[in-house]
Amino acid sequence: MSLATRRPKDLARERRRWIAAGLAAITASVVAFALNATLGEVSPANVWGMTYGILAAVLLVAAALYGVRRRAMKTGTRLAGRTRSWLWLHVWGGGLFLLLVSMHSGFAWPTGALTWWLFLLAWWTVLSGFLGLSLQSWIPRVLSSGLSLEVNYERIPALVDEVRSKAEALVSGADSAISELYRKSLAPELAAPRRRFAYFSDITGGIRSRLTEVDYLRRFLPADEKRKLTELEKLFRAKLEMDAHYTLQRALRWWLYLHVPTSLVLLGLVVLHVWTVLYY
């Protein structure tokens, strides 16, 4: 059996293992808390509350190591383990962190300013993390299934400039009707990458409907000019597909601003919280 046919099965097997391990850890945590609660109150100040808090802090650090590994890979540094394993640790570690934080407080509301910030940032970080996980699963699948182009986000502005140059060169020797259509309807779209919310509900962004003017004009042109118009249509369609990539891939990058800074602040506040508990 070739590596290509085994790899999806290996990934599915690894995914099942992580899900089983994560669910087992959640179940064990809930059972432990239920037993503790029957024996007495669980609070941040007693031994069980402290234990849950320490485990939560350890899991937060473990989840943060995924970001460290990603940055290490960009510099050429290799760390042990596969990227997907680190990702699963990040996901399940973050989810268990939130559960253990709640157990640490006995599922009670925070009482001080620092604990309120910890509570809010913990929820924000974990929920935004799961949002990002959904986006990272959905966006590549939608882009590959609904579009004919695959483009790198960083190259989109340069590719748009290239498409615009080709379109202008094509129009310069075309019929006046094509030149007028280009000037009024196509040139503004080819000026720069554009974001459109429509791509979130329809990955084509209504590309077919936006080419109705091209289809209408084609009926009145001679054969040579029709070929030029067809080439112009291909360029315009490519630009619209680039806009779809630009919109959705940009959403992933903006998600990082929602998740990463708050994660770092949360990590810093957890360190501060542990320090204050130990020294005061």
N, C-alpha and C positions, 0 to 999 in steps of 0.2 A: 504493500500500500504506500502510495507516495505521500510526501510531506504535505502537499497541497490538499489531499483528501482527508488527512488526519487532523490538520490544524483546526478546522471548525469544530470537530468533535472534541479536541483537546480544550478549546476555549469554552465550549458548553459544559464539559466536565468540570473545569476549574470554576466556572460560574456557579454550578450547582454546589460545589464544595464550599464556596464562600457564603452562599445563601444559607446552606445548612449550618455552617459555623456561626453565622450572624444570628440566625433565629435561635440556635441553641444558647448563645450568650445572652440574648434578650430574655429568653425563657428562664435561664438560671438566675439572672438579675431580678426578675419579677418575683420568682419563687423565694429568693433570699430575702427580698424586701418584705414580702408577705409574712414570712416566718419571723423576721425581726419585729414587724409591727404587732404581731400577736404577743410577743414577749414584753414589749414596752415601746415607748415613743422613740421614733427615729428623728434626730435633730442634728444640725451641723456640729454641735458641740460634743456629742457623745461618740463612742468608739465606732459604731456602725456608720453614723453620718460622716465621720472623718474618713473611714475606709472608702465609702462611696466617692467622696470628694477627691481622695488621692487617685483612685482608679480613673475618675473622670479626667483629671489633669494629665495622667499618663496617656490616656487615649487621645486627648487633644494634641499632645506633642507628637504621638505616633501619626495622627492624621496630617499634621503639619509637615511631616517628613516627605510627603508626596510632592509638595511644592519645592522642597529643597532638592529632591531628586531631579525634578524637571529642569531646574536651573543648572544643576551639576551636569546634566546631559548636554545642555547648550554650550557649556565650556569644554566639552570633551571628556569630562570626568565620569567614570563608570562606577555605579554603586551596585551592590549585590541585589539580586532579584529582578523579576521582569516588571515592565511598566504596568501591565494590567494587574498584577498582584498588588503593586503599590497603590493603584487606583482603588481596588476593592478594599484595601486597608483604610484608605482615606474615606471612602463612603461609609463602610460599616463602623469605623472608628468614630466618625462624626455623629452618626445616629446613636451609637451607644453612649457617647459623651453626653448628649442631651438627656438621655434617659437617666444616666448616673448623676448628673447635676440635679435633676428633679428628685431623685432618691436621696441625695446628699442633704437637701433641704426638707426632706419628709413630705415632698409635694406641697409645701407651704409657699405662700407668696413671699417675696423678698421684703426685708425690713429696712435696710439702709441704702444709701445712694450707690455705694460700690456694688452691692449685691443686685440692685435693680439694673444697673448697667450690665453686669454679668448675665443676668437673666435675659434681658432684651437682646444683647449681642449674641448670646448662645442660640436663641431661637432664630434670629436673623441669619446668622452664619450657616446653620444647618439647613434651614428652609431654602436659602439662596443657593446652597450647594446642591440640593436635590433639583432645584430649578435648572441649574447649569447641567446637571447630569441628563436631564430630560432634553435640553437643547442640544447637547452634544450627541445624543442618540438620534434626535429627530431631524435636525438640520442637514447633516450629510446625506441621510437617506432620502430626504425630499429633493435636495439638489441633484443627486445622481439619478433619481427616477423621473424627474420632470423636465430636465434640461439636457441639451446636447453638448454643452461646453463644460469643461472642468478648468477652473482658473484659481491661481493662488491670490489671496486677498491683497498682498503687498504689490502684486504686479498689475492690478486692475487699472490704476490711473494711466500707467504707461501703455497698456493694451488699448484703452479707450482712445488715447492720442493716436495710436497707430491706426485704429479703425477709422477715426475721423480724417486722418491724412489720406487714406485710401479712398474714402467716400468723396472727399473734395477733388481728388485727382480724377475720379470717375465722372463726377458731375461737370467738371470744367469742359469736357468735350461732348457733353450730352445735349439732348434736345432742350429747348427753353422750358417746356412743360415740366421736365424732370428737374431742371435747375430751380424752377419756382417751387415745386413740391419740397425739394430739399431745403430751400431757404426758409420756407414758412413752417414746415412740420418736422423735418428730420434734424436739421442743424442744431436747434436748441437742445434736443435730446442727446446729441453727440458731443456737446460741449464739455461735459464732465460726468463722472459717475454720479448716479442719483439714487437716493433711498426712497422706497415706496412701501408703505404698510400693506399694500395689496398683495405683495409677494408672500406674506405670512398666511393668507387664506387661499391664494392661488399662485403657485410657484411660477406660472407663466406670466402673471401680471396682466392678463388679457392681451398678450402679444398679438394674437390673431386679430382681435378687434381693432388694434392700433395700426394694423396694416391695410385697413379697408381703403384708404386713399390710394395706396400703391396699387391695389387690385383694380380699383376703378380706372386709374390712369392707364394701366397696362392695355386695356381694351382699345385704346385710341392710338397706340404707337405702332410704328413699323417694326419689322422683325429685329433689326439691329438695335433699335432703341429699347425694345423689350428686353433684350439680353443685358443691356446696361442697367435697366431698372431692376432686373432680377438680381444682378450682382449687388446693387445698392440695397435691395431688400435683405439679402443675406448679411450684409454688414450691419444694417440697422437691427436685425434680429439678434445678431451676436452681441451688439451693445446692450440690448434689453436683457439678454441672459446674464451679461456681466453685472448689470444693475441688480438682478436677483441675487447673485453671489455676493455682491457688495452689501446689500441690505441684510441678508441673513448671517453672513460671516461677521459683519460689523456688530450684529446683536450679540454674538458670542464674545466679542472683545469688550463690549460694554458690560456684559454680565460679570466679567472679571473685576471691573471697578466696583460692582455691588458686593462681590464676595471676598476678594483677597484683602483689601484694606481693613474691613471689619474683622476678618479672621486674625489679622496681625494685632489689631487693637484688643480683641478678645484674649489672645494668647498673652499679651502684656498684662492685662488686668488679672488674668488667672495667676500669673507669677506674682503680681502685687498682692493679691488676695492670700496666696499661700504664705508669702513673706509676713504679712500682718498677723496671720494666725500663729505663725511660729514665734514671732518676736514681741507680740503684745498680748 
